[in-house]
Amino acid sequence: MKIERTKLTSAHVSQFEKCQSQVDGLYEETSQLAKKSPNDGVNKFKLKFINQTLDLCNGLLGDQYKPFSGFTIFSEEGLPTTSDVVLMLAQYAIALEAFRGDNISYVQNDWQWVVSDGLVFTTTTPTNKVARRRDKK
């Protein structure tokens, strides 16, 4: 279910910012491991934090933005490989960007979140798609 623009709150924006920073950080760290040993399993300690982040993101993204309908978190019984984790974190990063793109607007020469609880979240960056178009000019 999509969070309609009129239903997005400042709490959702805060949750988004936490999800995005954690996904980006985990992606960077795990991709370094995957370059060295792509088929090595991720240890349970790291997997716990990866799964917590994915769970937080799933709550925000809902069914519409979640990258894959059949995936929620990694199983701890069959530890995923580092390359599996990198693949999924990259998909979550793309999904988060799509969510952001659908919930920001260009207002008064600035990109802003559109929230319904009266708080204004100014200055976000344009979506990656908009930034790429602008850079090509």
Phi, psi and omega in degrees: 000131180281138172281112181296153179307322182286349182255352180288129182246171177297331177296322177296320179297316178297318178296319178301311183299321177293313180301311184298315181293322179291317179299315180299315179295314179295322178298312181301312182296313184290325179294328175295318177295320182292331178293325181280314185215081186296335183263001177288147177282151175276134182288161186297327179299309179294320182298326178301316181285325175298313180295322176299318179294315179298321179296317177298316179296318179301320179297323180282314187287329182063185184294328184293320186259342181303132187301317182224127185296330183271003183241133174239301177218169178281147175283139178277341180290310178254089186305131180288158176280164178298323180292327175297316181294317179300316179304310183289320178297323177297320179294322177292323177298319178295317180296319178297321179294322177295317177301313180298316181301327180278353185233020174235157178220155177269110185229127176048054177062027181211147173274129183225148172289145175259109182238155185260353185262018173085348178275137182258123174256102181271177175039088162242174179266161175295161177296161180302323180297315179294318180297320179295319178297318181295321181291334180286340182287000000 
